[in-house]
């Protein structure tokens, strides 16, 4: 894959990721945990087929069986992300969830600093402070709002936390096995299976209509399984700052889809605080990218 194709692939990936919010708003009767169950089940089935086709079903099974604790801990992180994301979507606005999720790079930087001893440049500390101010602005406006909205934003915080823990595990794996890295791709499948199994008893009795199930199965395949596989392919070409910058398009696409496709309009505090968060993250990743490009020339 060329660099240009990798960029185009990541744009497509973020576009597919971004449809979850607007699709969720068109559900008829499915509740929070049932929404997660159908989406995670479809995701697990599609990932099993896609990864089995890519790796071979025997190799996929061996990778899962021999992966060890690191692979399963990573799978647990994915399960938290899959579950908390959809539950949060049913409790608060799409903009709140997506902007809160964008904090994953900041959480990853902090976890890497205190668990792996990685030094953070000054630009990252500035971005952390600005992003924190933006989140405080957003959440402060919700303190007097409905309890479900505040609960939803708190639940959505576990999504970037789970993602940050997953990346820290991947970095730890790279340090422990520099010459023979563990393939962490099957962890996504493990996470989908765990999410489906955990939410199954919480979904009974099922109340979703056929329309709801079809919509959630579509999300599991089109919004999760396919873009996850495409993102892995693009990540082999793109630098981490590039991928992080392109990943921010999911927030912009997701808020735009919901704004256009539903009656849900972001509040001024969400727009202002979210813009501050996105500006801090984009500035940090852009400076990192420019620094890496300038280093070889120097």
DOSEDREN-812712 format. One record per residue: residue in one letter; residue number from 1; x, y, z of N, C-alpha, C in turn. Coordinates in steps of 0.2 Angstrom, whole numbers, plus 5000, padded with zeros to 4 digits. Each point is the difference from the previous one (the first is absolute). Layout:
BEGIN
REC:code:pos:nx:ny:nz:cax:cay:caz:cx:cy:cz
REC:a:NUM:X:Y:Z:X:Y:Z:X:Y:Z
...
***
This chain:
BEGIN
REC:code:pos:nx:ny:nz:cax:cay:caz:cx:cy:cz
REC:x:1:5004:4994:5000:4996:5006:5000:5004:5006:5000
REC:x:2:4999:5005:4995:5004:5006:5000:4997:5005:5006
REC:x:3:5004:5005:5001:4998:5005:5005:4994:5003:4999
REC:x:4:4999:5002:4993:4994:5003:4998:4994:4996:5001
REC:x:5:5000:4993:4999:4995:4996:5001:4999:4998:5007
REC:x:6:5005:5001:5004:4999:4999:5007:4996:5005:5003
REC:x:7:5002:5006:4998:4996:5006:5002:4992:5000:4998
REC:x:8:4999:4998:4994:4993:4999:4998:4997:4995:5004
REC:x:9:5003:4994:5001:4997:4995:5004:4998:5002:5007
REC:x:10:5005:5004:5003:4998:5002:5007:4994:5005:5000
REC:x:11:5000:5004:4995:4994:5005:4999:4993:4996:4999
REC:x:12:5001:4994:4996:4994:4996:5000:4998:4996:5006
REC:x:13:5006:4998:5004:4999:4997:5006:4996:5005:5005
REC:x:14:5002:5006:5001:4997:5005:5004:4993:5001:4998
REC:x:15:4999:5000:4994:4993:5001:4997:4995:4994:5002
REC:x:16:5003:4994:5000:4996:4994:5002:4999:5000:5008
REC:x:17:5005:5002:5003:5000:5000:5008:4994:5005:5002
REC:x:18:5000:5005:4996:4996:5006:5002:4992:4999:5000
REC:x:19:4998:4995:4997:4993:4999:4998:4996:4997:5006
REC:x:20:5004:4998:5006:4997:4997:5005:4994:5004:5004
REC:x:21:5002:5007:5001:4996:5004:5003:4993:5001:4997
REC:x:22:5000:5002:4993:4994:5001:4997:4996:4994:4999
REC:x:23:5003:4994:4999:4996:4994:5000:4997:4998:5006
REC:x:24:5004:5001:5006:4997:4999:5007:4993:5004:5001
REC:x:25:5000:5006:4997:4995:5005:5001:4993:4997:4996
REC:x:26:5001:4996:4996:4994:4997:4996:4998:4993:5002
REC:x:27:5003:4998:5006:4997:4994:5003:4993:5001:5003
REC:x:28:4996:4995:5000:4993:5000:5002:4999:4999:5007
REC:x:29:5003:4994:5002:4998:4998:5007:5006:4996:5004
REC:x:30:5005:4999:4997:5006:4996:5003:5003:5005:5006
REC:x:31:5001:4996:5005:5003:5003:5006:5008:5000:5000
REC:x:32:5003:5003:5005:5007:5002:5000:5004:4993:4999
REC:x:33:4999:4995:5004:5004:4994:5000:4998:4996:4994
REC:x:34:4994:5000:4998:4998:4996:4994:5003:5003:4994
REC:x:35:5000:5007:5000:5004:5003:4994:5007:4997:4999
REC:x:36:5003:5000:5006:5007:4998:5000:5001:4992:4998
REC:x:37:4995:4996:5003:5000:4993:4998:5000:4999:4993
REC:x:38:4995:5003:4996:4999:4998:4993:5006:5003:4996
REC:x:39:5002:5006:5002:5006:5003:4996:5006:4996:5001
REC:x:40:5002:4998:5006:5006:4996:5002:5000:4993:4997
REC:x:41:4994:4997:5000:4999:4993:4997:5001:5000:4993
REC:x:42:4997:5005:4996:5002:5001:4993:5007:5001:4999
REC:x:43:5003:5005:5004:5007:5001:4999:5004:4994:5001
REC:x:44:4999:4996:5005:5004:4994:5001:4999:4995:4994
REC:x:45:4994:4999:4998:4999:4995:4994:5004:5003:4994
REC:x:46:5000:5006:4999:5003:5003:4994:5007:5000:5000
REC:x:47:5003:5002:5006:5007:5000:5001:5003:4992:5000
REC:x:48:4996:4996:5003:5002:4993:4999:5001:4997:4993
REC:x:49:4995:5002:4996:5001:4999:4993:5006:5003:4996
REC:x:50:5000:5007:5002:5005:5004:4996:5007:4998:5002
REC:x:51:5001:4999:5007:5007:4998:5002:5002:4993:4999
REC:x:52:4995:4996:5000:5001:4993:4997:5002:5000:4993
REC:x:53:4997:5004:4996:5002:5000:4993:5007:5003:4999
REC:x:54:5001:5005:5004:5007:5003:4999:5006:4996:5003
REC:x:55:4999:4997:5006:5005:4996:5003:5000:4993:4999
REC:x:56:4994:4997:4998:4998:4993:5001:4997:4998:5006
REC:x:57:4995:4996:5000:4996:4999:5006:5005:4996:5006
REC:x:58:5004:4996:4997:5004:4996:5005:5005:5005:5003
REC:x:59:5003:5005:4996:5005:5005:5003:4996:5004:5005
REC:x:60:4994:5002:4998:4996:5005:5005:4999:4996:5006
REC:x:61:4998:4994:5000:4999:4996:5006:5006:4999:5005
REC:x:62:5006:4999:4996:5006:4999:5004:5002:5007:5003
REC:x:63:4999:5005:4996:5002:5007:5003:4996:5002:5006
REC:x:64:4993:4998:5000:4996:5001:5006:5002:4995:5006
REC:x:65:5001:4994:4998:5002:4995:5006:5007:5001:5003
REC:x:66:5005:5002:4996:5006:5001:5002:5002:5008:5002
REC:x:67:4995:5004:4999:5002:5007:5001:5002:5002:5007
REC:x:68:4998:4996:5005:5002:5002:5007:4996:5006:5003
REC:x:69:5002:5001:5006:4996:5006:5004:5000:5006:4996
REC:x:70:5005:5002:4997:5000:5007:4997:4995:5001:4995
REC:x:71:4999:4994:4996:4995:5001:4994:4993:5000:5003
REC:x:72:4999:4996:5006:4993:5000:5003:4999:5007:5004
REC:x:73:5005:5003:5003:4999:5006:5003:4998:5005:4995
REC:x:74:5004:5000:4994:4998:5005:4995:4993:4999:4997
REC:x:75:4998:4993:5000:4993:4999:4998:4995:5002:5005
REC:x:76:5002:5000:5006:4995:5003:5005:4999:5008:4999
REC:x:77:5006:5003:4998:4999:5007:4999:4996:5002:4994
REC:x:78:5000:4995:4995:4996:5001:4994:4993:4999:5002
REC:x:79:4998:4995:5005:4994:4999:5002:4997:5006:5004
REC:x:80:5004:5003:5004:4998:5006:5003:4998:5005:4995
REC:x:81:5004:5001:4995:4998:5006:4995:4994:4998:4996
REC:x:82:4999:4994:4998:4994:4998:4996:4994:5001:5004
REC:x:83:5000:4998:5007:4994:5000:5004:4999:5007:5002
REC:x:84:5005:5004:5003:4998:5007:5003:4998:5004:4994
REC:x:85:5003:5000:4994:4998:5004:4995:4993:5000:4998
REC:x:86:4997:4994:4999:4993:5000:4999:4995:5002:5005
REC:x:87:5002:4998:5006:4996:5002:5006:5000:5007:5001
REC:x:88:5006:5004:4999:5000:5007:5001:4996:5003:4994
REC:x:89:5000:4997:4994:4996:5003:4995:4993:5001:5002
REC:x:90:4997:4995:5004:4993:5000:5002:4999:5005:5006
REC:x:91:5005:5002:5003:4999:5004:5006:5001:5008:4999
REC:x:92:5004:5001:4995:5002:5008:4999:5001:5001:4992
REC:x:93:5002:5006:4999:5000:5002:4992:5006:4997:4997
REC:x:94:4999:4999:4993:5005:4998:4996:5007:5004:5001
REC:x:95:4999:5007:5000:5006:5004:5000:5003:4999:5007
REC:x:96:4997:4999:5005:5003:4999:5007:5005:4994:4999
REC:x:97:4997:4994:4998:5003:4994:5000:5006:5000:4995
REC:x:98:5000:5003:4994:5005:5000:4995:5006:5005:5003
REC:x:99:4998:5006:5002:5005:5004:5003:5004:4997:5006
REC:x:100:4996:4997:5004:5003:4997:5006:5005:4994:4997
REC:x:101:4998:4996:4995:5004:4995:4998:5007:5003:4997
REC:x:102:5000:5006:4997:5006:5003:4997:5005:5001:5005
REC:x:103:4999:4999:5007:5005:5001:5005:5005:4994:5000
REC:x:104:4999:4995:4996:5004:4994:5001:5007:5002:4999
REC:x:105:5002:5004:4995:5008:5001:5000:5003:5003:5006
REC:x:106:4996:5005:5003:5002:5003:5006:5001:4995:5006
REC:x:107:4995:4995:5001:5000:4995:5005:5006:4995:4998
REC:x:108:5001:4999:4994:5005:4995:4998:5007:5003:5002
REC:x:109:5001:5007:4999:5006:5003:5001:5001:5000:5008
REC:x:110:4995:5001:5004:5001:5001:5007:5001:4993:5003
REC:x:111:4997:4994:4997:5001:4994:5003:5007:4998:4998
REC:x:112:5003:5001:4994:5006:4999:4997:5006:5003:5005
REC:x:113:4998:5006:5002:5005:5004:5004:5001:4997:5007
REC:x:114:4994:4997:5003:5000:4998:5007:5001:4993:5001
REC:x:115:4999:4996:4994:5001:4992:5001:5006:4998:4996
REC:x:116:5001:5004:4994:5006:4997:4996:5006:5005:5000
REC:x:117:4999:5006:5004:5006:5004:5001:5001:5005:4994
REC:x:118:4996:5000:4995:5001:5004:4994:4999:5008:5002
REC:x:119:5005:5004:4998:5000:5007:5001:4995:5003:4995
REC:x:120:4996:5005:5002:4996:5004:4996:5002:5006:4998
REC:x:121:5000:5002:4994:5003:5007:4998:4995:5005:5003
REC:x:122:5003:5006:5000:4996:5006:5003:4993:5001:4996
REC:x:123:5000:4999:4993:4994:5001:4996:4995:4995:5002
REC:x:124:5001:4994:5003:4995:4996:5002:4997:5002:5006
REC:x:125:5004:5002:5005:4998:5003:5006:4995:5006:4999
REC:x:126:5002:5004:4996:4995:5006:4998:4994:4997:4997
REC:x:127:5000:4995:4996:4994:4997:4997:4996:4997:5005
REC:x:128:5003:4997:5005:4996:4997:5005:4996:5005:5004
REC:x:129:5004:5005:5002:4996:5006:5004:4995:5003:4996
REC:x:130:5001:5001:4994:4994:5003:4996:4995:4995:4999
REC:x:131:5001:4994:4998:4995:4995:5000:4996:4999:5006
REC:x:132:5003:5000:5006:4997:5000:5006:4995:5006:5001
REC:x:133:5002:5006:4998:4996:5006:5001:4994:4999:4995
REC:x:134:5001:4997:4994:4994:4999:4996:4995:4995:5003
REC:x:135:5003:4995:5003:4995:4995:5003:4997:5003:5006
REC:x:136:5003:5004:5004:4997:5003:5006:4994:5004:4997
REC:x:137:5002:5004:4995:4995:5004:4997:4993:4996:4998
REC:x:138:5001:4995:4997:4995:4996:4997:4996:4997:5006
REC:x:139:5004:4997:5005:4997:4996:5005:4997:5005:5005
REC:x:140:5003:5006:5001:4997:5004:5005:4993:5003:4998
REC:x:141:4999:5000:4994:4993:5002:4998:4995:4995:5001
REC:x:142:5002:4994:5001:4995:4994:5001:4999:4999:5008
REC:x:143:5003:5003:5004:4999:4999:5007:4993:5001:5003
REC:x:144:4996:5004:4997:4993:5001:5001:4996:4997:4996
REC:x:145:5002:4996:4995:4996:4997:4995:4997:4994:5002
REC:x:146:4997:4996:4996:4997:4993:5002:5006:4996:5002
REC:x:147:4998:4995:5005:5005:4996:5002:5002:4995:4995
REC:x:148:4996:4998:4995:5002:4995:4995:5005:5003:4996
REC:x:149:5000:5007:4998:5005:5003:4996:5007:5000:5003
REC:x:150:5000:5002:5007:5006:5000:5004:5003:4993:5000
REC:x:151:4996:4995:5002:5002:4993:5000:5003:4997:4993
REC:x:152:4997:5003:4995:5002:4998:4993:5007:5002:4999
REC:x:153:5001:5006:5002:5007:5003:4999:5005:4997:5004
REC:x:154:4998:4998:5006:5005:4996:5004:5001:4993:4998
REC:x:155:4995:4997:4997:5001:4993:4997:5004:5001:4994
REC:x:156:4999:5005:4996:5004:5001:4994:5008:5001:5001
REC:x:157:5001:5002:5007:5007:5001:5002:5004:4993:5000
REC:x:158:4997:4995:5001:5003:4993:5000:5002:4998:4993
REC:x:159:4997:5003:4995:5003:4998:4993:5007:5002:4999
REC:x:160:5002:5007:5001:5007:5001:4999:5004:4997:5005
REC:x:161:4998:4999:5006:5004:4997:5005:5002:4993:4998
REC:x:162:4995:4996:4997:5001:4993:4998:5005:5000:4994
REC:x:163:4999:5005:4995:5004:5001:4995:5007:5001:5002
REC:x:164:5001:5004:5005:5007:5002:5002:5003:4994:5003
REC:x:165:4996:4997:5004:5003:4994:5003:5002:4994:4995
REC:x:166:4996:5000:4995:5002:4995:4994:5006:5002:4997
REC:x:167:5001:5007:4999:5006:5002:4996:5006:4999:5005
REC:x:168:4999:5001:5006:5006:4999:5005:5002:4993:5000
REC:x:169:4995:4995:5000:5002:4993:4999:5004:4998:4994
REC:x:170:4998:5004:4994:5003:4998:4994:5007:5003:5000
REC:x:171:5001:5006:5004:5007:5002:5000:5004:4996:5005
REC:x:172:4997:4997:5005:5004:4996:5005:5002:4993:4996
REC:x:173:4995:4998:4996:5002:4994:4996:5006:5001:4995
REC:x:174:5000:5006:4997:5005:5002:4995:5007:5000:5004
REC:x:175:5000:5003:5007:5006:5000:5003:5002:4993:5003
REC:x:176:4996:4996:5002:5001:4993:5002:5003:4996:4995
REC:x:177:4997:5001:4994:5002:4995:4994:5001:5004:4994
REC:x:178:5006:5004:5000:5002:5004:4994:5001:4996:4994
REC:x:179:5002:4994:5000:5001:4996:4994:4994:4996:4998
REC:x:180:4996:4998:5004:4994:4996:4999:4994:5002:5003
REC:x:181:4997:5005:4997:4994:5004:5004:4994:4995:4999
REC:x:182:4996:5000:5005:4994:4996:5000:4995:5004:4996
REC:x:183:4996:4996:4995:4995:5003:4996:4994:5001:5004
REC:x:184:4998:5007:5001:4995:5002:5005:4993:5001:4996
REC:x:185:5000:4998:4993:4994:5001:4997:4994:4996:5002
REC:x:186:5002:4993:5002:4994:4996:5003:4997:5003:5006
REC:x:187:5004:5004:5003:4997:5003:5006:4993:5004:4999
REC:x:188:4999:5003:4994:4994:5003:4998:4994:4995:5000
REC:x:189:5002:4994:4997:4995:4995:5000:4998:4998:5007
REC:x:190:5005:4999:5004:4999:4998:5007:4995:5005:5004
REC:x:191:5002:5006:4998:4996:5006:5004:4993:5000:4997
REC:x:192:4999:4998:4994:4993:5000:4997:4996:4994:5004
REC:x:193:5003:4994:5000:4997:4995:5003:4998:5001:5007
REC:x:194:5005:5003:5004:4999:5001:5007:4994:5005:5001
REC:x:195:5000:5005:4996:4995:5005:5000:4993:4997:4999
REC:x:196:4999:4996:4995:4994:4996:4999:4998:4996:5005
REC:x:197:5005:4996:5003:4998:4995:5006:4998:5004:5006
REC:x:198:5003:5005:5002:4999:5004:5006:4993:5003:4999
REC:x:199:4998:5003:4994:4994:5004:5000:4994:4995:4998
REC:x:200:5001:4994:4998:4995:4996:4999:4995:4999:5006
REC:x:201:5002:4998:5006:4995:4999:5005:4996:5007:5002
REC:x:202:5004:5005:4999:4997:5007:5001:4995:5002:4995
REC:x:203:5000:4997:4994:4995:5002:4995:4994:4996:5000
REC:x:204:4999:4995:5004:4994:4996:5001:4995:5004:5004
REC:x:205:4994:5001:4998:4997:4997:4994:5001:5005:4994
REC:x:206:5001:4997:4994:5001:5004:4995:4994:5004:4998
REC:x:207:5001:5006:4998:4995:5005:4998:5001:5003:4993
REC:x:208:5006:4999:4997:5002:5003:4994:4995:4997:4994
REC:x:209:4998:5005:4996:4996:4998:4994:5005:4997:4995
REC:x:210:4997:4998:4994:5004:4997:4995:5004:5006:4997
REC:x:211:4997:5006:5000:5004:5006:4997:5006:5001:5004
REC:x:212:4999:5000:5007:5006:5001:5004:5005:4995:4999
REC:x:213:4998:4994:5000:5006:4995:4999:5003:5000:4994
REC:x:214:4997:5002:4994:5003:5001:4994:5005:5006:5000
REC:x:215:4998:5005:5004:5004:5006:5000:5006:4999:5004
REC:x:216:4999:4996:5006:5006:4998:5004:5005:4995:4997
REC:x:217:4997:4996:4996:5004:4995:4997:5005:5004:4994
REC:x:218:4996:5004:4997:5004:5004:4995:5006:5004:5003
REC:x:219:4998:5003:5006:5006:5003:5004:5005:4996:5002
REC:x:220:4999:4994:5002:5005:4995:5002:5005:4998:4994
REC:x:221:4997:5000:4994:5004:4998:4994:5003:5006:4997
REC:x:222:4996:5005:4998:5002:5006:4996:5004:5005:5004
REC:x:223:4997:5001:5007:5003:5005:5004:5006:4998:5004
REC:x:224:5000:4993:5001:5006:4998:5004:5005:4995:4997
REC:x:225:4997:4994:4998:5004:4995:4997:5005:5002:4994
REC:x:226:4996:5003:4995:5004:5002:4994:5005:5005:5001
REC:x:227:4998:5006:5003:5005:5005:5001:5005:4998:5005
REC:x:228:4999:4996:5005:5006:4998:5004:5005:4996:4996
REC:x:229:4998:4996:4995:5005:4996:4996:5003:5005:4995
REC:x:230:4997:5005:4997:5003:5005:4996:5005:5005:5004
REC:x:231:4998:5001:5006:5004:5004:5004:5007:4997:5002
REC:x:232:5000:4993:5001:5006:4997:5001:5004:5000:4994
REC:x:233:4997:4999:4994:5004:5001:4994:5003:5007:4999
REC:x:234:4996:5005:5001:5003:5007:4999:5005:5001:5005
REC:x:235:5000:4998:5006:5004:5001:5006:5007:4998:4998
REC:x:236:5001:4995:4996:5007:4998:4998:5004:5005:4996
REC:x:237:4996:5005:4997:5003:5005:4995:5000:5006:5004
REC:x:238:4995:5002:5003:5000:5007:5003:5004:5000:5007
REC:x:239:5003:5006:5001:5003:5002:5007:4994:5001:5005
REC:x:240:5002:4998:5006:4995:5001:5006:4997:5007:5000
REC:x:241:5004:5005:4999:4996:5007:5000:4995:5001:4995
REC:x:242:5002:4997:4994:4996:5001:4994:4993:4996:5001
REC:x:243:5001:4994:5003:4994:4996:5001:4996:5004:5006
REC:x:244:5003:5003:5005:4996:5003:5005:4996:5006:4997
REC:x:245:5004:5004:4996:4996:5006:4997:4994:4998:4995
REC:x:246:5001:4995:4996:4995:4997:4996:4994:4997:5004
REC:x:247:5002:4997:5006:4995:4997:5004:4995:5005:5003
REC:x:248:5002:5007:5001:4996:5005:5002:4994:5002:4996
REC:x:249:5001:4997:4993:4994:5001:4996:4994:4997:5002
REC:x:250:5001:4994:5004:4994:4997:5002:4995:5004:5004
REC:x:251:5003:5005:5004:4996:5004:5004:4996:5005:4996
REC:x:252:5004:5003:4995:4997:5005:4996:4994:4996:4995
REC:x:253:5002:4995:4998:4995:4996:4996:4994:4998:5004
REC:x:254:5001:4997:5006:4995:4998:5004:4995:5005:5002
REC:x:255:5003:5006:5002:4996:5005:5003:4996:5003:4994
REC:x:256:5003:5000:4994:4996:5003:4994:4995:4995:4998
REC:x:257:5001:4994:5000:4995:4995:4998:4994:5001:5004
REC:x:258:5001:5000:5007:4995:5000:5005:4996:5007:4999
REC:x:259:5004:5005:4999:4996:5007:4999:4996:5000:4994
REC:x:260:5002:4997:4995:4996:5000:4994:4995:4995:5000
REC:x:261:5001:4994:5003:4995:4994:5000:4995:5000:5005
REC:x:262:5001:5004:5006:4995:5000:5005:4999:5007:5003
REC:x:263:4996:5000:5005:4999:5007:5003:5004:5002:5005
REC:x:264:5006:4996:5001:5004:5001:5006:5006:5005:4998
REC:x:265:5000:5006:5003:5004:5005:4999:5005:5001:5006
REC:x:266:5006:5001:4998:5005:5001:5006:4999:5006:5003
REC:x:267:5001:5000:5007:4999:5007:5004:5006:5004:4999
REC:x:268:5000:5007:5001:5005:5004:4999:5006:4998:5004
REC:x:269:4999:4997:5006:5006:4998:5005:5003:4994:4996
REC:x:270:4997:4995:4997:5003:4995:4997:5003:5002:4994
REC:x:271:4998:5005:4996:5003:5002:4994:5007:5004:5002
REC:x:272:4999:5004:5005:5006:5004:5003:5005:4995:5003
REC:x:273:4998:4996:5005:5005:4996:5003:5003:4995:4995
REC:x:274:4995:4997:4996:5003:4995:4995:5005:5003:4995
REC:x:275:4999:5006:4998:5004:5003:4995:5007:5001:5004
REC:x:276:5000:5002:5006:5006:5001:5004:5004:4993:5001
REC:x:277:4996:4995:5001:5003:4993:5000:5003:4998:4994
REC:x:278:4997:5001:4994:5002:4998:4993:5006:5004:4998
REC:x:279:5000:5007:5002:5006:5004:4998:5006:4998:5004
REC:x:280:4999:4998:5006:5006:4998:5004:5003:4994:4998
REC:x:281:4995:4995:4998:5003:4993:4998:5003:5001:4993
REC:x:282:4996:5004:4995:5003:5000:4993:5007:5004:5000
REC:x:283:5000:5005:5004:5007:5004:5001:5005:4996:5002
REC:x:284:4999:4996:5005:5005:4995:5003:5003:4995:4995
REC:x:285:4995:4997:4997:5002:4995:4995:5003:5003:4993
REC:x:286:4998:5006:4998:5003:5003:4995:5007:5002:5001
REC:x:287:5001:5003:5006:5007:5002:5002:5004:4994:5000
REC:x:288:4998:4994:5003:5004:4994:5000:5001:4998:4993
REC:x:289:4995:5000:4995:5002:4998:4993:5005:5004:4997
REC:x:290:4999:5007:5001:5005:5005:4997:5007:4998:5002
REC:x:291:5000:4999:5007:5007:4999:5003:5003:4994:4997
REC:x:292:4996:4994:4999:5003:4994:4997:5002:5001:4993
REC:x:293:4997:5004:4996:5002:5001:4993:5006:5005:5000
REC:x:294:5001:5004:5005:5006:5005:5000:5006:4996:5002
REC:x:295:4999:4995:5004:5006:4997:5003:5005:4997:4995
REC:x:296:4997:4996:4995:5004:4997:4995:5004:5005:4996
REC:x:297:4996:5006:4998:5003:5005:4996:5006:5004:5004
REC:x:298:4999:5000:5007:5006:5003:5004:5006:4996:5000
***
